[in-house]
Amino acid sequence: MKSMSRSMKAEKSIALVAHDNKKEQLVYWAKKHREQLIKHTLYGTGTTGHLLMQELDHEMECLLSGPMGGDQQLGAKISEGQIDILVFFWDPLEQQPHDPDIKALLRIAAVWNVPVACNESSADFMINSDLMDQEYAHEIPDYREYLASRIKHLQPS
């Protein structure tokens, strides 16, 4: 499949998400990196977003709770190029009732070549990267040819 370049601005759009058992850890991490985070546009799902907004004393867009569709909202925003970075502290030791939604969110982030941090160490590396505060061009799939062929294939003869 062909690819094309998409440019991230110096001010990134960062999604911050955590499972229940990881919310405290994400809040701690976010408070530790508050000055860096508030330079960017922040998004969060449900309770996590509201907790972070309170703790950081900074506005962010709060979506629905993950199990209520927030993970899917984030996935749509990633597909539309509205989210540059996903920080998702997920709990690998506890099964989640909405595991298919979580897998779909992580898959869509991989499809669109969005950087993902799934724990404190990877989030530390990401937030401290020189790329965080500068414009960055990355490759994404170019589906235009595929979509054009599908439309042509589905049109009645």
C-alpha beads as a LAMMPS data file, in Angstrom:
LAMMPS data file: protein, C-alpha beads

157 atoms
156 bonds

1 atom types
1 bond types

-500.0 500.0 xlo xhi
-500.0 500.0 ylo yhi
-500.0 500.0 zlo zhi

Masses

1 110.0

Atoms # bond

1 1 1 0.000 0.000 0.000
2 1 1 1.158 3.483 -0.782
3 1 1 1.802 5.963 1.960
4 1 1 1.746 9.709 2.315
5 1 1 3.161 12.152 4.801
6 1 1 1.112 13.776 7.545
7 1 1 2.583 16.609 9.545
8 1 1 2.184 17.009 13.292
9 1 1 2.419 20.583 14.504
10 1 1 4.772 21.561 17.323
11 1 1 1.696 21.733 19.563
12 1 1 0.522 18.136 19.680
13 1 1 -2.908 16.694 20.386
14 1 1 -2.380 14.136 23.135
15 1 1 -4.940 11.562 24.278
16 1 1 -4.573 10.434 27.902
17 1 1 -6.391 7.235 28.866
18 1 1 -6.112 4.777 31.768
19 1 1 -7.878 1.705 33.030
20 1 1 -9.285 1.923 36.561
21 1 1 -6.257 0.221 38.170
22 1 1 -3.901 2.588 36.310
23 1 1 -5.672 5.945 36.791
24 1 1 -3.661 6.844 39.884
25 1 1 -0.409 6.072 38.057
26 1 1 -1.426 8.190 35.054
27 1 1 -2.442 11.103 37.288
28 1 1 0.927 10.889 39.071
29 1 1 2.759 10.793 35.732
30 1 1 0.745 13.698 34.313
31 1 1 1.348 15.852 37.396
32 1 1 5.060 15.115 37.131
33 1 1 5.011 16.287 33.487
34 1 1 2.354 18.991 33.861
35 1 1 4.451 21.866 32.456
36 1 1 5.214 19.880 29.302
37 1 1 1.665 18.556 28.861
38 1 1 -0.142 21.893 29.164
39 1 1 1.751 23.190 26.116
40 1 1 -0.358 20.777 24.072
41 1 1 -4.044 20.055 23.417
42 1 1 -5.213 17.304 25.732
43 1 1 -8.011 14.753 25.364
44 1 1 -9.201 12.161 27.852
45 1 1 -11.862 9.532 28.168
46 1 1 -14.517 9.653 30.883
47 1 1 -13.339 9.594 34.459
48 1 1 -9.667 9.767 33.478
49 1 1 -10.185 13.024 31.595
50 1 1 -12.117 14.634 34.438
51 1 1 -9.565 13.479 37.038
52 1 1 -6.696 14.878 34.977
53 1 1 -8.485 18.167 34.343
54 1 1 -8.898 18.573 38.117
55 1 1 -5.394 17.472 39.054
56 1 1 -3.615 19.452 36.334
57 1 1 -5.879 22.480 36.755
58 1 1 -5.965 22.700 32.968
59 1 1 -8.753 22.366 30.403
60 1 1 -8.942 19.282 28.236
61 1 1 -11.588 17.734 26.035
62 1 1 -13.291 14.924 27.924
63 1 1 -14.939 12.249 25.808
64 1 1 -17.251 9.466 26.930
65 1 1 -16.030 6.754 29.268
66 1 1 -14.113 4.034 27.398
67 1 1 -16.787 1.327 27.797
68 1 1 -19.488 3.819 26.771
69 1 1 -17.803 4.665 23.452
70 1 1 -14.880 6.897 24.460
71 1 1 -12.298 4.464 23.048
72 1 1 -14.171 4.505 19.749
73 1 1 -14.371 8.308 19.809
74 1 1 -10.599 8.436 20.210
75 1 1 -10.162 5.921 17.400
76 1 1 -12.251 8.116 15.101
77 1 1 -10.197 11.179 16.059
78 1 1 -6.985 9.265 15.306
79 1 1 -8.366 8.230 11.891
80 1 1 -9.267 11.842 11.159
81 1 1 -5.776 13.055 12.081
82 1 1 -6.949 14.905 15.201
83 1 1 -4.855 12.921 17.716
84 1 1 -1.066 12.897 17.388
85 1 1 -0.080 10.853 20.445
86 1 1 -1.851 8.232 22.560
87 1 1 -0.812 7.705 26.183
88 1 1 -2.832 4.719 27.357
89 1 1 -1.920 3.200 30.710
90 1 1 -3.718 -0.105 30.308
91 1 1 -3.854 -2.904 32.809
92 1 1 -2.330 -6.041 31.265
93 1 1 -3.229 -8.192 34.284
94 1 1 -6.958 -7.605 34.393
95 1 1 -9.452 -8.519 31.717
96 1 1 -11.635 -5.588 30.705
97 1 1 -15.286 -6.024 29.690
98 1 1 -14.639 -3.761 26.686
99 1 1 -11.425 -5.502 25.508
100 1 1 -12.566 -5.453 21.841
101 1 1 -12.822 -1.636 22.000
102 1 1 -9.339 -1.395 23.519
103 1 1 -7.866 -3.660 20.849
104 1 1 -9.605 -1.600 18.169
105 1 1 -8.161 1.640 19.590
106 1 1 -4.631 0.231 19.706
107 1 1 -5.034 -1.236 16.217
108 1 1 -6.215 2.066 14.743
109 1 1 -3.269 3.868 16.381
110 1 1 -0.938 1.338 14.713
111 1 1 -2.711 1.675 11.345
112 1 1 -2.293 5.473 11.379
113 1 1 1.289 5.336 12.734
114 1 1 0.415 7.250 15.905
115 1 1 2.972 6.985 18.731
116 1 1 1.568 5.020 21.684
117 1 1 2.879 4.867 25.241
118 1 1 1.298 2.117 27.309
119 1 1 3.204 2.527 30.563
120 1 1 5.131 5.111 32.578
121 1 1 8.524 4.294 31.059
122 1 1 7.393 4.588 27.442
123 1 1 5.453 7.763 28.305
124 1 1 8.598 9.241 29.910
125 1 1 10.606 8.547 26.764
126 1 1 7.890 10.066 24.587
127 1 1 7.270 13.249 26.615
128 1 1 11.023 13.888 26.864
129 1 1 11.684 13.365 23.170
130 1 1 13.096 16.301 21.201
131 1 1 10.280 15.666 18.712
132 1 1 7.609 16.550 21.261
133 1 1 7.922 20.316 20.788
134 1 1 8.656 20.505 17.094
135 1 1 6.848 19.833 13.864
136 1 1 7.145 16.217 12.781
137 1 1 6.193 14.537 9.518
138 1 1 5.324 10.853 9.650
139 1 1 4.117 8.357 7.092
140 1 1 0.500 7.212 7.084
141 1 1 -1.379 4.874 4.735
142 1 1 -2.750 6.455 1.585
143 1 1 -6.150 4.825 1.115
144 1 1 -7.317 7.015 -1.773
145 1 1 -6.460 4.482 -4.486
146 1 1 -7.972 1.615 -2.504
147 1 1 -11.210 3.537 -1.852
148 1 1 -11.498 4.586 -5.499
149 1 1 -11.125 0.955 -6.627
150 1 1 -13.726 -0.218 -4.074
151 1 1 -16.242 2.412 -5.187
152 1 1 -15.700 1.479 -8.838
153 1 1 -16.044 -2.222 -7.979
154 1 1 -19.319 -1.681 -6.117
155 1 1 -21.016 0.464 -8.730
156 1 1 -23.748 -1.317 -10.705
157 1 1 -22.858 -2.253 -14.266

Bonds

1 1 1 2
2 1 2 3
3 1 3 4
4 1 4 5
5 1 5 6
6 1 6 7
7 1 7 8
8 1 8 9
9 1 9 10
10 1 10 11
11 1 11 12
12 1 12 13
13 1 13 14
14 1 14 15
15 1 15 16
16 1 16 17
17 1 17 18
18 1 18 19
19 1 19 20
20 1 20 21
21 1 21 22
22 1 22 23
23 1 23 24
24 1 24 25
25 1 25 26
26 1 26 27
27 1 27 28
28 1 28 29
29 1 29 30
30 1 30 31
31 1 31 32
32 1 32 33
33 1 33 34
34 1 34 35
35 1 35 36
36 1 36 37
37 1 37 38
38 1 38 39
39 1 39 40
40 1 40 41
41 1 41 42
42 1 42 43
43 1 43 44
44 1 44 45
45 1 45 46
46 1 46 47
47 1 47 48
48 1 48 49
49 1 49 50
50 1 50 51
51 1 51 52
52 1 52 53
53 1 53 54
54 1 54 55
55 1 55 56
56 1 56 57
57 1 57 58
58 1 58 59
59 1 59 60
60 1 60 61
61 1 61 62
62 1 62 63
63 1 63 64
64 1 64 65
65 1 65 66
66 1 66 67
67 1 67 68
68 1 68 69
69 1 69 70
70 1 70 71
71 1 71 72
72 1 72 73
73 1 73 74
74 1 74 75
75 1 75 76
76 1 76 77
77 1 77 78
78 1 78 79
79 1 79 80
80 1 80 81
81 1 81 82
82 1 82 83
83 1 83 84
84 1 84 85
85 1 85 86
86 1 86 87
87 1 87 88
88 1 88 89
89 1 89 90
90 1 90 91
91 1 91 92
92 1 92 93
93 1 93 94
94 1 94 95
95 1 95 96
96 1 96 97
97 1 97 98
98 1 98 99
99 1 99 100
100 1 100 101
101 1 101 102
102 1 102 103
103 1 103 104
104 1 104 105
105 1 105 106
106 1 106 107
107 1 107 108
108 1 108 109
109 1 109 110
110 1 110 111
111 1 111 112
112 1 112 113
113 1 113 114
114 1 114 115
115 1 115 116
116 1 116 117
117 1 117 118
118 1 118 119
119 1 119 120
120 1 120 121
121 1 121 122
122 1 122 123
123 1 123 124
124 1 124 125
125 1 125 126
126 1 126 127
127 1 127 128
128 1 128 129
129 1 129 130
130 1 130 131
131 1 131 132
132 1 132 133
133 1 133 134
134 1 134 135
135 1 135 136
136 1 136 137
137 1 137 138
138 1 138 139
139 1 139 140
140 1 140 141
141 1 141 142
142 1 142 143
143 1 143 144
144 1 144 145
145 1 145 146
146 1 146 147
147 1 147 148
148 1 148 149
149 1 149 150
150 1 150 151
151 1 151 152
152 1 152 153
153 1 153 154
154 1 154 155
155 1 155 156
156 1 156 157
